[in-house]
Amino acid sequence: MAWGPDNVRKWSSLALLAIVGTALTAATDPGFVARISQKGLDFVCQESMVELQKELLAISIPDFSGDFKIKHLGKGTYEFYSMAVEGFHIPDPQIKLLPSDGLQLSITSASIKISGRWKYRKNILKASGNFQLSIQGVSIIADLILGNDPSGRITITCSTCDSHINSVRIKVSGSMLGWLIQLFHRKIETSLKKTIYKKICKIVRNSVSAKLQPYVKTLPVVAKVDDITSIDYSLLAPPMTTDKFLEGQLRGEFFWRGHHGPFPAVPPVMNILPNNNYMVCMGISDYFFNTAEFAYQESETLKITLRDQLLAKDARYHLNTDFLKTFLPEVAKKFPSMGLQLLISAPLFAHLNIQPSGLSLSPNLETRAFVVLPNSSLIPLFLLGMKTNASLEVNAMKNRLIGEMKLGRLLLELKQSNFGSFKVELLEDVINYLMSTMVLPKINAACEVGAVECDSFKVVETSICP
């Protein structure tokens, strides 16, 4: 599966943090594998610079003062104050992969513009005005190391940071005595350069420790799908970096919200072919889909009740005792023109397999038939076993993954009857009609409404890993 950019601000945060911002658990094979390529990191970097520039624009620069001595004029004092960053241009930011370690943030040829007020005093001689400070050739290199704390959640630390400033130039205005400041501007420029140099890496480290790391710790590792199931997408191991991509191995497991028990199978080993044409790629194994089926089965919700009231008036068949005359005449005679109720369920787990065309399974279903008495009580009639082949095609629609199930023809078997045996072939057309017109549309509607939704992603292509 691959994603293209949409809703870019959220994308840049989630594309990277969905990989690094989740819990770490015991090592096992994943149900999901998420990869972000260098192309994806380049996009994340551009979006992250928007936030970084906001931080740099908020730098608090302390007042700067000193004294000077000029020949023939003697000693005086000066002060620069009310300084504020007006602009911070970052022409070529980069986030690079550090194999086995993490990520490296690199900024070169950046520039900063600072404005403020100045004042000068020499005995009774006073002057004041405005100034503009231009800082050119700012470079920053910071390494971000990905680890985990004792609680099992990810940690992001800035292990090293280095910055450099090529030049600082100051221009004063607002007083005829501004030329005095220009006489010792080199001393002022050098002092301001040192002050700003010390601030840059402090801001970078603070952004990581005080903003990025706390945000990562708030990211949930479980996503609610519906009122019945949730998905556990916690990381199974620390994020892995190579020279090609950053990879996160996620559990990718559905579970019943009423009981988060273990799934009675292990995920298969996934082989994902590298594809650097996409920003983010995700491999999904059949484990993910099997845990979804298991969760719904464990919750005992894989069942549907059909009554005649649910059928259209012009339906080919109607659920009442009249159509039982041909094979269960005793029932039709004992309960004339009364309603029927069919309870269709999936009592046994059916393993899904990945095929080139999608997912396939062979579900074993059951149908229990009841007569509905006028007082709404039920009289059990018979139990049918039903076998079929089914396929599930996974597609992308806007910002969500959806599934569409297709069923083959159902083969029936009479397992139990309270009114004697009969030929189940006489019921096959009725049951297949009801499954195709009533049950299957409800299943596919649930596959769409309860599908995996990515509010901050646009899904542009899907693929499933065998």
N, C-alpha and C positions, 0 to 999 in steps of 0.2 A: 504494500500500500504506500502511496506517496502523496504528500500534501504540498500544495502551492500556497503562496501568501494570500491571506485574506484576514481582515481585521488585524492589521499588522502589529499594533502595539501589544495586544494580548498574545498574538502569535509568538513574538520575540521572547516574551517571558516564559510562556508555557512550553514552547518547543525545546528550550534548553532545560528548564526547571522540572518538567515532567520526567526527564531522565535522571536528574541529580537530586531532586527534592522529595524522595520517598524513602520508606524504611528499608532496612537491610535485615534479611532473615537467613536461616540456614541454607547452605548451598544446594541447589537442585536445578534441573533444567527449567527454563522459563516457558510460559504460555505465550508471552509477547516478547519480541526483541525490538527495541526502538533505536534507531541510528540517526544521528545528525551529522551531515557531511560538512566539509569545509565550506561548501557553498551555503549551507544553512547557517553556519557560524558567521559567515560574512554578513548575511542578512540580519542575524541577531545583533551583531556588532553595530551595524548602522542604526538600528532602533534603540540600542542601549545607550548610544552616544547622546541621544536626546535627553535621557535622564541624567547622564553624567554631566552634561553641560549645565543643566539646572543646578546640580550640586556645586559645580565650579563657580557659577554666577553668584552663589550664596556664600562664597568664601568671605570670612570676616578678616579684614586686614587691619591690624592694630595701628594706631597713630605712630608716626615716625618723627623723631625730633633729634636735634643735635646742635653742635656749635661749630663755628668756623672762625678762621682768622685770615683776613685779607690785608695784604700790604697797604699801608697808608690809611686803611680804614679801621684796623684793629679787630677785636673779637666781637662776634654777634651770635645770635641764636636763630634757628629756623624750626618750623614744624609743618609736617604734612598730616592732614587729618581728614575725616569724613570720606575715606577712600572706599570705592565700590567698583566691582568688576562690571564693565559695560558689555563686554563681548568676549567669547571664547570660540575661536574657529579651529575645528579639528578636521583637516582635509583628508587624512588617510588612516583612519583607525583600523585595527586588525585584532581578531581573536584567533590565535593559532593553537593547534593541537600540540600538546606535549606528551608524546608516547609514554604510557605507564604512569604519568604523573597527574596531568590535568590540563589546564589551559593557560595561555599567556596572552595578556592584553598588551598591545603595542600601539603607541601613538607617536607620530613624528611630524615635525614641521607645523606644530600648532602655534597659535598666536593668541595673546591676551591683551585686552585694552582696559585700562583702569583710569578712572577720573576721581578728582577730589579737590580739596582746598589746601592752600599753603599760606603761611604767614612768616614774617621776618621781623626781627627786632634788634636794634643797635642803639642802646641808650634811649633817647627820645625819638629816634627814627624808627618808624613802623611802616610795614607794607603787607599787603595780602592779595590773594587772587585765586584763580583756578589753575589746575594743571591737568595734562593728559599724559598718561604713561603707556608706552607701547612695548610689549614684551614679545619677542620673535624667537622662532626656532625652539619651541618647547617640545621635549621628548619625554615619554613615560613608558617604562617597561615594567609590568607587574605579573608575577606568576600566581595563578590560582590553583591551589592543591585541593583535591576532592578526597574527603575521608569520611569517617563516621565516629559518632560519640558513643558512650556506654549504653545509651538508650536505643541505639540501632538506627538513628536518623542521620542523614547526611550532614557533613560539615564542609564548609567552604572557607578556606583561609587564604589570605594573601601572604605567601611565604617570603617573597622578595619584592621590592619596589625600588626603582631607580628613576630619577628624573634629571633633566638637563635643560638649561636655558642658554641660548646663544647670545642674545643681546637684550638690553633694556635701554629705552630712550625716553627722556622726559621733556615736556614742553610746557612752560608756564605762561600765564596770561593774567590780565586784570590789574596790573600796576606798572607804572613807569620804572619801578625799582626791581622788576622781575629779572633784569640783567644780572643783579647780584646773585640770585639763585643759580643762574647759568654758569657763574664763575666756578662753582663747586659742584656742578651737576654730576660729575663722574663719581664722586664720593656718595652722593645720594642714590644714584643708579645702582652702584655696587651693593649698597646696604639693602635697598629694596629687592634686588635680585636674590640675595640670600634669604630674606624673609619669605618671599613667595616660593622659592625652591623648597624650603622646609615645609610649607603648607601643602604642596601638591600631593606628595605621597601620603601625608597624614589624611588628606581627604579621600584618597583612593582606598586606604586601609579601613577608614571609618565607614565608607560606603559598603564595603564587603562585610565587615563585622557587625555594624549597627543597623544595616538595612537589608542587604541580600540574605545574610545568614538567618536573621529572625524571620524574614518572609518565607524562606525555605522550610523552616521548622513549623510553620502554620499550614503547609500544604497537606491536604488529606491523602491517605493511602488507600481509601475506600470510596468508591463512587456509587451512589444509589441509582439503580436502574429503574425500579418501580417499587411498589409497596411490598413486593415479595422477595426480590433479589437485589444484591449489590455485587460490585466487582472489586476484588482485591488486586490492586496493581502496584503493590510494593516491590521495591527492588530486591533481588535475591543475592546480589553481590555489588561491591562498589562499582561505579561507572568505569568503563574501560576506555582508554584512549589509544589510538594508533595514529600513524601518520596520515590516515585517510578519513577517520570518523571517530566520533564519540558514541559509545554504545552503552545502553542500559538494558539489563535483563530483568524483565518484570514478571511477576507471578502470573498475571492474566487469568484470574480464576473467579468465576461466578460462585456465589454461595447464597443459601437461603437465609434471609434476615432473621428468621426464627431460631436458627441453629447453624453456627459456623463450624461445621465438622469437616474432617478430612475427606478429600475426594479419593475413591478407591482405585486410583491409577496414577501413573507418573507421566509427566509431559514427555513427548518424544524429543529427540535432538533435532534442532532446526538448522538447516543449511541455507543461509541467505546469500544470494549472489550480490556482490557489491555493485552499487549503482549511484555514482556521484552526480548524476544529472538532476537528482532531486535534493531538496533541502533536508527533508526528513523522510525516512523510510521505516516502515514497521512490518515485521513478520508476525503472522498469527498462526499458531498451530491448531490442530483439531482438539487439543486439550481445552482450549478456551470454550469452544462450542459444546464439548461434552460436559464440561462443568455447568454450563447454562442449563442443559437438559436435566442433569442430575439435580440441580438446585430446585428447579420447578417440580420435578418428580418427588423430591424429598418433602416439599411443601404440600404435596397432595393437591396441587392445583391443575395438573394436566388432565383435566376432565371437562366435559361440557354436557349440559342437559338440553335435550330437544323435546319440544312439545309442539302440537299442531298450531298453537297461536303464533309461533315464530315463523311459520311458513307463509308464503304469499298465497292469496286466495286462488290464483291460477296455477299453483304448483302442480307438478306432475303427480305427486303422491301426497296424501294427507295422513297424519298420524292419528288414526282412530282404529277401533277394532274391526271395522267393516272390511278393510283390505286383508284381514287375517283369515277370511272365510275359506280361501283356497287351500291353506295348509294347516290352520288351527281352527277348524269349524267349531270346536267345543268352546273356545274362548269367545269367538264372535257371537255364539248363541247365549252363553252365560252372561256376557257383558256387552249387550247390543249398543252399537253407536257410541261407545264411550271412548274417551281420549286415551292415547298411548303416550308414555314417556320413555325416552331412550337416554341412558347415561353412558356416554362414550368416554373411555379413559385409557391411559397408557400405564398399566401397572408395573411394567418391567422396563428397566433401562436398556436403551438401544444405542450401541456405540456408533458414533458418526465417524466416517472415514473421508479423507480428502482425496478427491479425484481431480483430473485436469479440468473437468467441467464444473467443479464445485464440491459440495459436501453430499455424501450419500449415506443412507441408513436404511435398515429394514425393521421398522417398528412392529411390535406385537401389541395390538390393541384389543380392547374388550368392549362389548356393548351389552348392557343389561336393559331388558325391556320390562315395563310395568304397565298395568292398567290403572288409570286414574279414576277413582270412584267419585261420585258426585260430592262427597264430603272431603275430597282431596287426598284421602288416604290411598296408598299404593298397594297393588297386588302384584308380586313378582311373577313373571312369565318364563323367561328363558335368559340364558347367558351365551353370548356368541364370542368366539375368538376370531380375530381378524388379522391377517398378515398382508403386508404390502411392501413395495419398495418405494422409497421417497428420496427426493433430492432437495438440497437447499442451496440456492444461488445467492451469493453475497454480492451486493452492488453498493455504489455510492450515490447518494442523493443530497446535493448541497453540502451541508455540514454534518451529515450523519451516515453511519453504516446501516444498511437495511438488508433484510433477508426475504426471499420469496421461496416458499416451499411448493413442491409439486409432488402429487401422489399418483402412484400406479393403481391399477385396479385391485380392489380388495378381494381376498379369498376368505370365505367364511367357514367356520367350524362350530358345530353345536356342542357346547361344553356341558350344558345343563338345561333341562326343561321341566317345569312343573306341570305341563299339560301334554306330555308325550313327545316323541321325536317327530321331526319333519325334515323335509329336504331344504337345506339352507340355500341351495341355488335359487329357490324362489324368492329369497330375500336380497340376493346380491344386487340386483338392479336398484332396489329401494335404498339400500345402505350406501351404495356408491353414489347415487344421486344426492342423498343427504350430505355425504362427506364433501362432495364437490361444490354444492351450492350453499351449505350452511356452516360446516366445520372449517373447511380450508380457508375461506375468506376471513374468518375470525382469527385463525392462526397467523395469516399473513398480515392482518391489521396489527396484531400484537407484535409481530416481528418488526414492523415499521415504527410503531409508537414507542415500543420499549427497546428500540435499537440503541447501539452505542452512539452517543451524540457527542460531538466535539464543537462546542460553542465557538471556539477560537481558531478553528481550522477549517479549511476548505479541502475536502477530500477530492482529489482529481484522478486517482487511479487506485484500484484495489488488486491485491494478489494474496494468495494464501499459501503458506509454506507447508509442504507435506512432511 
